[in-house]
Amino acid sequence: MGSVQETNSSVEVERGAEAAPVAGPRQSPHAIAGVKYGWLSRLRSYLILDPLIWLYTLVLGLIALPGGLFDRSGRRLHWFSRTWSWLIMKTILSPVKVTGLDKIDTTKPLVYAVNHASAMDIPVLYVYLPFQFRIVFKKELLVYPVVGWQLKRSGQVCIDQQKPTNSIAAIRSAVKSLKAGMPLVIYPEGGRTPDGEIKPFLPGAFFLAIKAQVDIVPVALVGTYELLPMDTYHIKCRPLEMRVGEPISTTGMTVRDLETVSAKVRKAIEDLYYAKSPDPV
């Protein structure tokens, strides 16, 4: 009798295993249901959008070269970067909905912490953050022609992640400019996400904010990963969002509070990023 029960149980287990659904490929976090990007989308990207973006980059980068030699404030190069970004955003036909920025006092020197999902994140920020700012970027970007020069000459903050001691001068400069009123944009993940999910933050991501005692503003860019993920030139035109959260204070904090601050900012960005939009985005 016991052997019959065991046999029946094993059959049920096998049937249950057979009935279990097979997991398919994971959908990107903000993919638009029912929308597919086929060969027409690829042709439009490869033959029209990509060549135009490279043209904007080359022409504006070369025009900015002589002006940047005498632009200590970075205002002129910021204008070129914003014009370049505006042209890109108009070209890729991807409207951006901005929420929460109207609640932020943008006249204050703040650190804007942004999730990094795509190469298109920078054009979005330059067009929709209505003020001059500095960006913290990886040293590896300096190898790119025109773009690397532009980043260096426009006063952005270069960080060497392999040898942090080489970045001391840049860090001191960033803290000084923050205290003087220049906002700063950072990517706490340290690089682009390969799957659209928010990745762990670098341990010292908010060192500058704490040293300058300025508030951190969480910013979530939604849809940029689906627009242009890593390792492809296929731009998938689609609506985007820039969601801005409440500032997080660093007043009275020290470097010993880095983990606490990092956890607060990451949760704020995740809440913004994964929140469902009332509109399909």
Secondary structure, DSSP 8 states (H G I E B T S, - for coil): -HHHHHHHHHHHHHHHHHHS--------TT--TT----HHHHHHIIIIIHHHHHHHHHHHHHHHHHHHTT-SSSHHHHHHHHHHHHHHHHHTT--EEEESGGGS-TTS--EEEE----TTHHHHHHHHS-S--EEEEEGGGGGSTTHHHHHHHTT-EEE-SS-GGGGHHHHHHHHHHHHTT--EEE-TTSS--SSSS-----TTTTHHHHHHT--EEEEEEESHHHHS-TT--------EEEEE---B--TT--GGGHHHHHHHHHHHHHHHHHS--SS--
